[in-house]
Amino acid sequence: MLRIDPTARISPMADIEESVRGTLIEIGPRVMIDSFVKIKPTGGSGDVVIGADSAINSGTVIYTGNGVRIGQGVAIAANCTLAPTNHAIADRDRMIKDQGFQPSRGGIVIEDDCWLGSGVVLLDGAILRKGCVIAAGAVVRGEVPAYAIYGGVPARRIGERGA
């Protein structure tokens, strides 16, 4: 089910697929979704909820998997991937594509006022606390504290010396 606020701006070149399993994709007020953004229901039945005033730039792919919750005022740069699911791989006698998916690690949660640099990859279980910044090219699969800078350099709080 798609629920799109009338004030959201979605490029006609974005591709938002409806779920055949009833997954909700909700796009909040004043959200901007750029061209070549892909939102694809796959790998689970989690919902995707994008909060008010968030921006998702070109080339970003969001899979529904175990769910993605994006807070308000989040900035997602170009070519990011949000993949809240993992393939099962334990059975060596079966092809990976035939093994389904691993149990959920909680999906992906991005709290308010976060910024993801270009090429960031968020995996199942990633939790980005309020105001954190994820450096370009970083891969996140755990929790990043509020107002931290993550990736490329040792994590530190925004405003600390050297930040």
C-alpha positions as CSV (number, residue, x, y, z in Angstrom):
1,M,0.0,0.0,0.0
2,L,1.3,3.4,-0.9
3,R,0.5,6.5,1.2
4,I,2.0,9.7,-0.2
5,D,1.4,13.1,1.4
6,P,0.2,15.6,-1.2
7,T,3.0,18.0,-0.4
8,A,5.7,15.4,-1.2
9,R,7.8,16.0,-4.3
10,I,8.5,12.8,-6.1
11,S,10.4,12.8,-9.4
12,P,8.5,11.2,-12.3
13,M,11.8,9.3,-12.8
14,A,11.7,7.7,-9.4
15,D,10.5,4.1,-9.1
16,I,8.3,3.2,-6.2
17,E,6.9,-0.3,-6.4
18,E,3.7,-1.4,-4.6
19,S,4.0,-4.4,-2.4
20,V,2.1,-7.6,-3.3
21,R,2.3,-8.6,0.5
22,G,0.6,-5.5,1.9
23,T,3.8,-3.7,2.9
24,L,3.1,0.0,3.6
25,I,5.3,2.6,1.9
26,E,4.5,6.0,3.5
27,I,6.0,9.2,2.3
28,G,5.5,12.2,4.6
29,P,4.9,15.9,4.1
30,R,7.4,17.9,2.1
31,V,9.6,14.9,1.4
32,M,11.7,15.1,-1.7
33,I,12.5,12.0,-3.7
34,D,14.9,12.6,-6.6
35,S,15.1,10.9,-10.0
36,F,16.4,7.3,-10.1
37,V,15.5,6.6,-6.5
38,K,14.1,3.0,-6.2
39,I,11.9,1.8,-3.3
40,K,11.4,-2.0,-3.7
41,P,9.4,-4.3,-1.5
42,T,11.6,-7.4,-1.1
43,G,13.0,-9.7,1.5
44,G,10.3,-9.4,4.1
45,S,7.1,-7.6,4.9
46,G,8.5,-4.6,6.8
47,D,7.1,-1.1,6.2
48,V,9.0,1.9,4.8
49,V,8.0,5.2,6.5
50,I,9.8,8.4,5.5
51,G,9.3,11.4,7.8
52,A,8.5,15.0,7.0
53,D,11.1,17.3,5.3
54,S,13.4,14.4,4.4
55,A,15.3,14.3,1.1
56,I,16.5,11.2,-0.8
57,N,18.8,11.9,-3.7
58,S,19.4,10.2,-7.1
59,G,20.4,6.6,-7.3
60,T,19.4,5.6,-3.8
61,V,17.8,2.2,-3.4
62,I,15.6,1.3,-0.4
63,Y,14.5,-2.3,0.1
64,T,11.6,-2.9,2.5
65,G,13.0,-6.1,4.0
66,N,12.4,-6.0,7.7
67,G,11.4,-2.3,7.6
68,V,12.9,1.1,7.2
69,R,11.9,4.1,9.4
70,I,13.4,7.4,8.4
71,G,12.8,10.3,10.7
72,Q,12.1,14.0,10.0
73,G,14.6,16.2,8.3
74,V,16.9,13.4,7.1
75,A,19.2,14.1,4.2
76,I,20.3,11.0,2.1
77,A,22.9,11.8,-0.5
78,A,23.2,10.1,-3.9
79,N,23.7,6.3,-4.5
80,C,23.0,5.1,-1.0
81,T,21.6,1.6,-0.3
82,L,19.3,0.7,2.6
83,A,19.1,-3.1,2.8
84,P,17.2,-4.2,6.0
85,T,17.5,-8.0,5.2
86,N,20.1,-10.7,4.8
87,H,20.1,-13.8,2.7
88,A,20.3,-17.1,4.5
89,I,23.6,-18.9,3.7
90,A,24.0,-21.8,6.1
91,D,22.9,-24.7,3.9
92,R,25.8,-25.6,1.7
93,D,23.6,-28.1,-0.2
94,R,21.3,-25.4,-1.5
95,M,21.9,-22.3,-3.7
96,I,21.9,-19.1,-1.6
97,K,19.1,-17.7,-3.8
98,D,16.9,-20.7,-2.6
99,Q,17.6,-20.4,1.1
100,G,15.3,-17.4,1.8
101,F,16.3,-14.8,4.4
102,Q,17.8,-14.7,7.9
103,P,15.7,-13.7,10.8
104,S,15.2,-9.9,11.3
105,R,17.9,-7.9,13.1
106,G,15.3,-5.1,13.6
107,G,15.2,-3.4,10.2
108,I,16.8,0.1,9.8
109,V,16.0,3.1,12.0
110,I,17.2,6.6,11.1
111,E,16.2,9.2,13.7
112,D,15.6,12.9,13.0
113,D,18.1,15.2,11.5
114,C,20.7,12.7,10.2
115,W,22.8,13.1,7.1
116,L,24.0,10.1,5.0
117,G,26.9,10.9,2.6
118,S,27.1,9.6,-0.9
119,G,27.3,5.8,-1.3
120,V,26.4,4.9,2.3
121,V,25.2,1.3,2.9
122,L,22.9,0.6,5.8
123,L,22.2,-3.0,6.7
124,D,19.6,-4.8,8.8
125,G,20.0,-3.7,12.4
126,A,21.4,-0.3,11.7
127,I,20.2,2.4,14.1
128,L,21.2,6.0,13.5
129,R,20.5,8.1,16.5
130,K,19.4,11.8,16.2
131,G,21.7,14.2,14.4
132,C,24.4,11.8,13.4
133,V,26.4,12.1,10.2
134,I,27.5,9.1,8.2
135,A,30.5,9.7,6.0
136,A,30.5,8.9,2.3
137,G,31.1,5.2,1.5
138,A,30.5,4.0,5.1
139,V,28.8,0.7,5.8
140,V,26.7,0.6,9.0
141,R,25.2,-2.5,10.6
142,G,24.9,-1.4,14.2
143,E,24.0,1.6,16.3
144,V,25.6,5.0,15.8
145,P,25.2,7.4,18.8
146,A,23.3,10.7,18.6
147,Y,25.3,13.6,17.1
148,A,28.2,11.3,16.1
149,I,30.2,11.3,12.9
150,Y,30.7,7.8,11.7
151,G,33.0,6.4,9.0
152,G,36.3,7.4,7.5
153,V,37.7,8.7,10.8
154,P,37.2,7.5,14.3
155,A,33.6,8.2,15.5
156,R,33.3,11.3,17.6
157,R,30.6,13.7,18.7
158,I,29.7,16.7,16.5
159,G,31.4,19.7,17.9
160,E,34.3,17.9,19.5
161,R,37.8,19.1,18.6
162,G,38.8,17.8,15.1
163,A,35.2,17.2,14.0
